Amino acid sequence: MKAGPTGLAPCGTGAVGERSRGWVSLQDCIICMEKLSMASGYSDVTDSTTFGPVAVGCLAKCSHAFHLLCLLAMYCNGNKDGSLQCPSCKTIYGEKTGTQPRGKMEVFTFQVSLPGHEDCGTILIVYNIPHGIQGPEHPNPGKPFTARGFPRQCYLPDNAQGRKVLELLKVAWKRRLIFTVGTSSTTGETDTVVWNEIHHKTEMDRNVTGHGYPDPNYLENVLAELAAQGVTEDCLGQQ
């Protein structure tokens, strides 16, 4: 484990809101679906000398409770980057990183306006990821992956909110959250680079497919998607 998951506190200590062990024991662990008063469903597959099979912990911000062995199993099945995401409410502890392959993100501006944003120019983002070999964090380590359709061009309005989205996308890119290696939802191809839950506009107009403009809700929606990955305005002050 790189640094271990962050944000964990023992239940009933006051650190998470004075919830007693008796109250917690009535709940189910939504990871293994066993009662928290019973042994973790991962007690026979998770190797730990620190936590016992009935040890329970609460996440410090959201106070959701789980078997510690279940949280450990979930953490070890992820990137092991020191971050943890609550499986109940999706609150992120630490800095979440992804499995995006190496590549390049370039940014340009030009004066043509996007439909619905006629009062400003346009930001062009160009992503480029080459074919490569999957790493240990990918579905099939050591096997080649394809990178179809690159370079990919994406568009934002060059206004205050569009520039904020751009800066947050730069953070997401550095944290390897924009793309991942998986199965294409359009072609069914496996072991290929795919988008990773942060939607982009890949067309300037003709919003028939949902990938173009006008779309009055897009900027707010993508800000919410970024926040769900732990990328918020607070991150900009940390750069």
Disulfide bonds with the S-S distance in Angstrom:
Cys11-Cys58 2.11
